[in-house]
Amino acid sequence: MDTLVIFKLVLVLLLVFILFNLARALFIMVKAENKQPMSQYLGRRVIFSALVMMLLLLALGLGWVTPNPRPY
């Protein structure tokens, strides 16, 4: 498989995992059970969001992805 396809697949999976953790935190907040802290899921979301940003910056620096051209 091409490196770009693998990179995009990893990004999509990370974004799905971020949404899953956000949904779990919402479910715990609404249900108000104190078994697991809601901050655990929100913290995971923040960590994986930072990882996605670092991966995007790395890919931009390596030339795997190109930014959109300026409109003017």
N, C-alpha and C positions, 0 to 999 in steps of 0.2 A: 504494500500500500504506500501511497505517497505520503510524505511527511506532513504536508499541509492538511490532508484529509484526517490524519491521526490527530493533529493539533486541533482542528475544528471539532472533532469528536470529543476530545478531552474537555474543551471549553463548554460544549453543550452539556456534557455529563456533569460538570461542575456547576453550571447554572441550574440544572434540574435539582441537584443536591442542595443548592442554596434555597431554592423555592420550597423543597421538602422540609428543610429545617425551619423556615419561616412559617410554614403551615403548622408544623408540630408545636411551635411556640404559641401560635394563635390558639390552637386547640387546648393547650394547657392553660392559657390565660382565661379562656372562656369557661372551661370546665372547673377551674379553680381547685384542682387537686394539688396537693403539696408533695407528691411522691418524687417528682423530678423538678429541679428548678428550671424556670423558663429561660433564665440567662444562659444555661448550658447550650440551648439551641440557637439563641441569638448570637452567642459568642462564636459558635461554629460558622454561622452565616457570615459574620464579619471576617473571620479568618479566611474562609474560602473566597469571599469577595476580594480580599487583598491578594490572594493567590491568583485569581483571574486577572486582576490588574497587572501584577508582575509578569504573568505569562504573556499578556498582550504587549507590554512594553518590551519584553525580551524578543518576541516575534517581530515587532516593529524594528528593533535594533538590528536583528539578524537579516532583515529583508524578506521574511516569510510572508508578511502582509504589508500592504501599502495603504497609507491613509488617503482619504478622499482629497482631490485637488481643491485648492482654494477657489471660491466662487468668483473671484475678481482678479 
